């Protein structure tokens, strides 16, 4: 190590840690590359060939940037990091999927007060796994060590995903009508939202041991359940000829805030609680925290990861297409604003 690097390390930044993290993640990242990736890890900018877009009539790029929030604190407490990487990729996939787009490539940002190369590499390997599953390239990113900005032991994880959709196939919710059926694709757990409240409520409890109330999972395992990607089930519905009028990815704000984002003016929705299975972690949090049902539905997804809105006459065929996954949870109604949980 030269004198300059020694000084930098004394100031709190270890360049060699970043280099080691890159070396540990390189193989996993390159495994996401197809022939369209012209330059990826190590390049100043990722290069992705847009030749496939020339085969489209009017391609529209759809972009999403998001983070995993304080779920990183759960990963730190449990010493498990790979699932966090999968979370951020799947979250971004779902956000562009709502508008009918399929993913092209992903970029990440991982920052900490002090970089632990093995932790960072585990996070990025999780990202690479999710990217491979989605046919998406992980073409670049940033690993930053910033003492004084992040508290010791903290890590920030953010991702940006670019997808594409034919303009004629954009799903924008404008076709939604009163009487349309709300179909739910199930969530595995909290996904990536509500962790500040969940951690505050569950802090005093044992997070490591199996818990009968959680179906044998530990609290830590239930909280780290991976944020699902809905790419495959939505693709199956579209390929089966189901007309999707709209979709809502149920993230921060729950059903209460996210479903209205896709409803045209003058339309609301009624949702029947009990029409789907709620993972037990939600009841566990509500009971231990003494939280009202209204607040639970405003903070958490409550077991609904994605709402797919279809014409009533196609609901039966949609259910037959995804017989294991879909649940009818309500309908679109006229003359009502927002979402009523009954």
Protein Blocks (a to p, Z undefined) as FASTA:
>chain_A
ZZklmmmmmnopafklmmmmmmmmmmmmmmmpcfklmbdehiabdcddfklmmmpmbdcd
ddddddekjmlmmmmmnopaklmmmmmmmmmmmmmmmnopacfbdcdddddfbdcfklmm
mmmmmmmmmmmmnopacfbdcddddehjacghiacddddddddddfklccehlmpcehia
cdddddfblojgoklmmmmmmmmpcfkbccfkloopafklmmmpccddfklmmmmmmmno
pacfbdcdddehijmlmmmmmgcehiacdddehiaccdfklmmmmmmnopafklmmmmmg
nopabdcdddfklmmmmmmmmmmlpccfbdcdehiecjddZZ
